[in-house]
Amino acid sequence: MLLNSISEDDAILLIEKMREYQKDFPARVLIEKMKEEGVKRFYTPYYISWEVTGACNLRCAHCCFAGQEYKSDKDIDSKRAVELANELVDADILKVMLTGGEPFLRKDIFDIIKILKSRNIIIQITSNGTLITEAVTYNLENLFNPNYDYVQISLDGGYAATHDETRGKGCFDKTIAGIKLLVKHNINVTINCVVTVKNLSEMKTLYKLASDLGVKKVTYTRVFNNDNLLPDDNVLFKETTELLKQETKDVPIELRLFTVPELAACKTFNSSTVTNRILSKHLNFDFICHKWEKLHIRKDGDVFLCLHASNNDMASLGNIKSCSMSEILVKRDENILFKPRKIINEKCNKCTFVSLCKAGCPVNAYMKYSDINLPDPVCLC
């Protein structure tokens, strides 16, 4: 549904907030500085996301693995995982996100973290929070840098009934208890909420709850793989702008939003006042695919340029079970998604936003048209 009833003030409020997102990653700050000094290509990525296990103790309705078996039988074994952690250290990776599945189901998770922290790699762990114990927090407290490392906890409602409807009965209380333990042990905690029709009305409630718990940041993301849970875009935008105003007035913790649909699809964002603000130097943010900066390691060991690319086996750079990280990096140049992208489509060349989006996601284009030079099919322009 197109967003036609948005005020220019609300559109600019969102734009200004999106501009701030570039500033909150320590690694990103360094990368931007390197770009300013003329570095155009990163021969080793600064960021790795690693699905350390396919196992999970929950069965969430909106999970990207929904309908699959939540098993660890295809996981990288401990010997290779330790080798891989050392290879990431040797490659001077700046940040590693450990995800799953549920990372805390992996018995050697702290062995992996210990190796990564031997070179002060920034660590992010994504977890459902139900397995956080005193032992877990003790280990994290002794390994984590209190300024940069953090645990991201999934929380999908401001109230127990809403969260449990998505993730299972009793999960809310366990997750809240896990968050409190982490905060008690001085471990940075962020919350990620997947916004659906179930919890749309609780965005502000959850934000206030996070503040009361001592959480550092709350991120709201769109649901991608369950159309039945998609909220109405007009209602979602209204709730989003109200949330931004609440952040300014009432709640001191950081807010990040990935809930708004394609900006170019909204008439307000195409007004001269708003587009001039977007395209000005002060608000020059972009959605360009940073394919030189990151890699994603799937639970079965296949390596991709990003998480989204991992949905297409044809885009694999190879499997880390049989290849070293240095061999994988060399294979990037051979990958279809790594080729230079040419914006040759007339629709894109006439669009106000092409300098920002660069025709959208090349993975989406390739999966739809088998051609990375065509526009992202999700664009509504």
C-alpha positions as CSV (number, residue, x, y, z in Angstrom):
1,M,0.0,0.0,0.0
2,L,1.4,3.4,-1.0
3,L,2.0,6.0,1.7
4,N,0.2,9.1,0.5
5,S,-0.9,10.9,3.7
6,I,2.5,11.5,5.3
7,S,3.4,15.1,6.3
8,E,6.7,16.6,5.1
9,D,7.7,17.2,8.7
10,D,7.3,13.5,9.5
11,A,9.2,12.5,6.4
12,I,12.1,14.8,7.3
13,L,12.0,13.5,10.9
14,L,12.5,10.0,9.6
15,I,15.3,11.0,7.2
16,E,17.2,12.8,9.9
17,K,17.0,9.7,12.1
18,M,18.1,7.4,9.3
19,R,21.2,9.6,8.8
20,E,22.2,9.0,12.4
21,Y,22.4,5.2,11.8
22,Q,25.8,5.6,10.2
23,K,27.3,6.9,13.5
24,D,26.6,4.1,15.9
25,F,28.9,1.3,14.8
26,P,32.6,1.7,16.0
27,A,33.7,-0.4,13.0
28,R,31.6,1.7,10.6
29,V,33.2,4.9,11.8
30,L,36.6,3.4,10.9
31,I,35.4,2.2,7.5
32,E,34.0,5.7,6.7
33,K,37.3,7.3,7.7
34,M,39.1,4.9,5.3
35,K,36.7,5.8,2.5
36,E,37.4,9.5,3.1
37,E,41.1,8.7,2.6
38,G,40.4,7.0,-0.8
39,V,40.0,3.3,0.1
40,K,37.4,2.0,-2.4
41,R,37.7,-1.7,-1.9
42,F,38.1,-3.9,1.2
43,Y,40.3,-6.9,0.4
44,T,39.3,-8.4,3.7
45,P,35.8,-7.7,5.1
46,Y,35.5,-5.8,8.3
47,Y,32.3,-7.6,9.4
48,I,31.4,-11.3,9.5
49,S,28.0,-12.8,10.5
50,W,28.3,-16.4,11.5
51,E,25.5,-18.8,12.1
52,V,27.3,-20.9,14.6
53,T,24.4,-23.4,14.9
54,G,21.2,-24.4,13.2
55,A,19.8,-25.6,16.6
56,C,17.2,-23.6,18.4
57,N,15.1,-24.1,21.5
58,L,12.2,-22.0,20.1
59,R,9.9,-22.1,17.0
60,C,9.1,-18.5,16.3
61,A,6.3,-17.7,13.8
62,H,8.3,-15.2,11.8
63,C,11.7,-16.9,11.8
64,C,13.5,-17.0,8.5
65,F,14.2,-20.7,9.2
66,A,10.5,-21.5,9.8
67,G,9.5,-24.8,8.3
68,Q,13.1,-26.1,8.5
69,E,14.6,-28.6,10.9
70,Y,16.3,-26.8,13.8
71,K,19.2,-29.2,14.1
72,S,22.9,-29.0,14.7
73,D,23.9,-31.9,12.5
74,K,25.2,-29.7,9.7
75,D,27.1,-27.3,12.0
76,I,30.8,-26.7,11.6
77,D,32.5,-29.1,14.1
78,S,34.5,-27.8,17.1
79,K,37.9,-28.4,15.6
80,R,37.1,-26.5,12.4
81,A,35.2,-23.7,14.3
82,V,38.3,-23.1,16.4
83,E,40.4,-23.0,13.2
84,L,38.0,-20.6,11.6
85,A,38.0,-18.3,14.6
86,N,41.8,-18.1,14.4
87,E,41.5,-17.4,10.6
88,L,39.2,-14.5,11.3
89,V,41.7,-13.1,13.8
90,D,44.5,-13.5,11.3
91,A,42.4,-11.7,8.6
92,D,42.1,-8.7,10.9
93,I,38.3,-8.8,10.9
94,L,36.9,-5.9,13.0
95,K,33.5,-7.3,14.0
96,V,31.8,-10.7,14.2
97,M,28.1,-11.4,14.8
98,L,27.5,-14.8,16.3
99,T,24.0,-15.9,15.5
100,G,22.0,-19.1,14.8
101,G,19.7,-20.8,15.7
102,E,20.4,-20.0,19.3
103,P,24.2,-19.4,19.8
104,F,24.1,-20.4,23.5
105,L,23.1,-24.0,22.5
106,R,26.6,-24.4,21.1
107,K,28.8,-26.0,23.8
108,D,32.1,-24.4,22.5
109,I,30.6,-20.9,22.1
110,F,32.9,-19.4,24.7
111,D,36.0,-21.1,23.2
112,I,35.1,-19.3,19.9
113,I,34.5,-16.0,21.7
114,K,37.8,-16.3,23.6
115,I,39.8,-16.6,20.4
116,L,38.0,-13.7,18.7
117,K,38.6,-11.5,21.7
118,S,42.3,-12.3,21.8
119,R,42.6,-9.7,19.0
120,N,39.8,-7.4,20.4
121,I,37.4,-8.2,17.6
122,I,34.0,-6.6,18.4
123,I,31.5,-9.3,19.2
124,Q,27.7,-9.2,18.8
125,I,25.7,-12.2,19.9
126,T,22.0,-12.5,18.8
127,S,19.9,-14.6,21.2
128,N,16.3,-15.2,22.2
129,G,17.5,-14.6,25.8
130,T,15.8,-17.7,27.3
131,L,19.1,-19.5,28.0
132,I,20.9,-16.7,29.8
133,T,22.2,-18.0,33.2
134,E,24.6,-16.8,35.8
135,A,27.3,-19.0,34.3
136,V,26.7,-17.5,30.8
137,T,26.8,-13.9,32.1
138,Y,30.0,-14.7,34.2
139,N,31.8,-15.9,31.0
140,L,30.6,-12.9,29.0
141,E,31.6,-10.5,31.7
142,N,35.1,-11.9,31.7
143,L,35.5,-11.9,27.9
144,F,33.5,-8.9,26.6
145,N,34.7,-5.3,26.2
146,P,32.2,-3.3,28.3
147,N,32.2,-0.5,25.7
148,Y,31.8,-2.3,22.4
149,D,30.6,-5.9,22.7
150,Y,27.0,-6.6,23.2
151,V,24.2,-9.2,23.3
152,Q,21.1,-8.5,21.1
153,I,18.0,-10.0,22.6
154,S,14.8,-10.7,20.6
155,L,11.7,-9.3,22.2
156,D,8.5,-9.2,20.2
157,G,6.0,-7.4,22.4
158,G,5.7,-5.0,25.3
159,Y,3.6,-7.6,27.2
160,A,4.0,-11.3,27.9
161,A,0.9,-12.4,25.9
162,T,2.0,-10.8,22.7
163,H,5.6,-12.0,22.9
164,D,4.6,-15.5,23.8
165,E,2.0,-15.7,21.0
166,T,5.0,-15.5,18.6
167,R,7.7,-17.3,20.5
168,G,5.9,-19.7,22.9
169,K,4.3,-19.8,26.3
170,G,6.6,-18.6,29.1
171,C,9.2,-17.1,26.8
172,F,8.6,-13.5,27.8
173,D,9.4,-14.1,31.5
174,K,12.6,-16.1,30.7
175,T,13.7,-13.4,28.2
176,I,13.2,-10.6,30.7
177,A,15.0,-12.5,33.3
178,G,17.9,-13.0,30.9
179,I,18.1,-9.3,30.1
180,K,18.1,-8.4,33.8
181,L,21.0,-10.9,34.4
182,L,23.1,-9.4,31.5
183,V,22.5,-5.8,32.7
184,K,23.3,-6.9,36.3
185,H,26.7,-8.1,35.1
186,N,27.4,-4.9,33.1
187,I,27.0,-6.5,29.7
188,N,25.7,-4.2,27.0
189,V,22.2,-5.3,25.9
190,T,20.2,-4.3,22.9
191,I,16.7,-5.4,21.9
192,N,15.5,-6.3,18.4
193,C,11.7,-6.4,17.8
194,V,10.3,-7.7,14.6
195,V,7.2,-5.6,14.0
196,T,4.1,-7.5,13.0
197,V,0.3,-7.1,13.1
198,K,0.5,-8.7,16.5
199,N,2.7,-6.2,18.2
200,L,2.4,-3.0,16.1
201,S,0.4,-1.2,18.8
202,E,3.0,-2.1,21.4
203,M,6.1,-0.4,19.8
204,K,6.1,2.5,22.3
205,T,5.3,0.2,25.2
206,L,8.3,-2.1,24.4
207,Y,10.5,1.0,24.0
208,K,9.6,2.2,27.5
209,L,10.1,-1.3,28.9
210,A,13.6,-1.5,27.4
211,S,14.5,1.8,29.0
212,D,13.3,0.5,32.4
213,L,15.4,-2.6,32.0
214,G,18.6,-0.7,31.3
215,V,18.9,-1.6,27.7
216,K,21.2,0.5,25.5
217,K,19.4,0.3,22.2
218,V,16.2,-0.9,20.6
219,T,15.9,-1.8,16.9
220,Y,12.6,-2.4,15.1
221,T,12.7,-4.4,11.9
222,R,10.1,-5.4,9.3
223,V,8.8,-9.0,9.1
224,F,10.0,-10.4,5.7
225,N,8.9,-14.0,5.4
226,N,5.3,-14.2,6.6
227,D,2.8,-12.1,4.7
228,N,0.1,-12.9,7.2
229,L,2.0,-11.0,9.8
230,L,2.7,-7.9,7.7
231,P,1.2,-4.7,9.2
232,D,-0.5,-2.0,7.1
233,D,2.3,0.4,6.0
234,N,0.3,3.6,6.7
235,V,-0.4,2.4,10.3
236,L,3.2,1.3,10.7
237,F,4.5,4.7,9.6
238,K,2.2,6.5,12.0
239,E,3.4,4.3,14.9
240,T,7.0,4.8,13.7
241,T,6.9,8.6,13.7
242,E,5.1,8.6,17.1
243,L,7.9,6.4,18.4
244,L,10.6,8.9,17.1
245,K,8.8,11.7,18.9
246,Q,8.7,9.6,22.1
247,E,12.5,9.0,21.8
248,T,13.1,12.8,21.7
249,K,10.9,13.6,24.6
250,D,10.7,10.7,27.1
251,V,13.2,7.9,26.6
252,P,17.0,8.3,26.6
253,I,18.0,5.1,24.9
254,E,19.0,4.8,21.3
255,L,16.4,3.9,18.7
256,R,17.0,2.3,15.3
257,L,14.2,1.7,12.7
258,F,14.1,-0.6,9.7
259,T,10.3,-0.6,9.5
260,V,9.5,1.8,6.8
261,P,8.8,0.6,3.2
262,E,10.4,1.9,0.1
263,L,10.8,5.7,0.5
264,A,10.4,6.3,-3.3
265,A,7.0,4.7,-3.2
266,C,5.6,7.5,-1.1
267,K,4.5,10.7,-2.8
268,T,5.6,12.8,0.2
269,F,9.2,11.6,-0.2
270,N,9.2,12.8,-3.8
271,S,8.2,16.4,-2.9
272,S,10.9,19.0,-3.7
273,T,11.3,19.9,0.0
274,V,12.0,16.4,1.1
275,T,14.1,15.3,-1.8
276,N,16.3,18.3,-1.5
277,R,16.8,17.4,2.1
278,I,17.6,13.8,1.3
279,L,20.1,14.8,-1.5
280,S,21.8,17.5,0.5
281,K,25.3,16.9,1.8
282,H,24.1,17.0,5.4
283,L,21.7,14.2,4.9
284,N,23.5,12.1,2.3
285,F,22.7,8.6,3.5
286,D,22.5,5.6,1.1
287,F,21.3,2.0,0.8
288,I,24.2,0.9,-1.4
289,C,25.2,-2.8,-1.0
290,H,28.5,-2.8,0.9
291,K,29.6,-6.1,-0.7
292,W,33.3,-5.5,-0.1
293,E,32.9,-5.1,3.6
294,K,31.1,-8.2,4.9
295,L,30.6,-11.9,4.6
296,H,28.0,-14.3,6.0
297,I,28.8,-17.9,7.1
298,R,25.8,-20.1,7.0
299,K,25.2,-22.8,9.6
300,D,26.2,-25.6,7.1
301,G,29.5,-23.8,6.4
302,D,28.6,-22.2,3.0
303,V,29.9,-18.6,2.8
304,F,28.0,-15.7,1.1
305,L,28.5,-12.0,0.5
306,C,25.6,-11.3,2.9
307,L,22.8,-13.0,4.8
308,H,20.3,-12.3,2.1
309,A,22.5,-13.9,-0.5
310,S,22.5,-17.1,1.6
311,N,19.0,-17.8,0.3
312,N,20.4,-18.7,-3.1
313,D,22.9,-21.6,-3.1
314,M,24.2,-20.5,-6.5
315,A,25.7,-17.4,-4.8
316,S,27.9,-19.5,-2.4
317,L,31.6,-18.6,-2.4
318,G,32.5,-22.1,-1.2
319,N,32.2,-24.0,2.1
320,I,34.4,-23.1,5.0
321,K,34.5,-26.8,6.0
322,S,36.8,-27.5,3.0
323,C,38.2,-24.0,2.3
324,S,40.2,-21.6,4.4
325,M,39.0,-18.0,4.8
326,S,41.8,-16.8,2.6
327,E,40.6,-19.1,-0.2
328,I,37.1,-17.9,0.3
329,L,38.1,-14.3,-0.1
330,V,39.9,-14.9,-3.4
331,K,36.6,-16.5,-4.7
332,R,34.7,-13.3,-4.2
333,D,35.9,-11.9,-7.6
334,E,34.4,-15.0,-9.3
335,N,30.9,-14.5,-7.8
336,I,28.1,-13.1,-9.9
337,L,27.0,-10.8,-7.0
338,F,30.5,-9.4,-6.7
339,K,30.7,-8.1,-10.3
340,P,30.4,-4.3,-11.0
341,R,26.8,-3.3,-11.2
342,K,25.6,-1.1,-14.1
343,I,22.4,0.9,-13.7
344,I,21.2,0.6,-17.3
345,N,17.4,0.4,-16.6
346,E,15.5,3.5,-17.8
347,K,13.2,3.4,-14.8
348,C,16.1,3.7,-12.4
349,N,18.0,6.3,-14.4
350,K,15.0,8.7,-14.2
351,C,14.4,8.2,-10.5
352,T,15.3,10.8,-7.9
353,F,16.6,8.2,-5.5
354,V,19.0,6.3,-7.8
355,S,22.0,8.1,-6.3
356,L,20.9,6.7,-2.9
357,C,19.7,3.2,-3.6
358,K,21.8,2.3,-6.6
359,A,18.9,0.3,-8.0
360,G,18.3,-1.5,-4.7
361,C,19.5,-5.0,-3.7
362,P,21.5,-6.9,-6.3
363,V,20.5,-10.2,-4.7
364,N,16.8,-9.4,-5.2
365,A,17.5,-8.5,-8.8
366,Y,19.5,-11.6,-9.5
367,M,16.9,-13.9,-7.8
368,K,14.1,-12.4,-9.8
369,Y,15.8,-11.7,-13.2
370,S,19.1,-13.6,-13.1
371,D,20.7,-10.2,-13.8
372,I,22.2,-7.9,-11.1
373,N,21.9,-4.9,-13.5
374,L,18.2,-4.7,-13.3
375,P,16.3,-2.9,-10.5
376,D,15.3,-4.4,-7.2
377,P,11.9,-6.0,-7.9
378,V,10.6,-4.8,-4.5
379,C,10.8,-1.2,-5.6
380,L,7.3,0.3,-6.1
381,C,8.3,3.3,-8.2
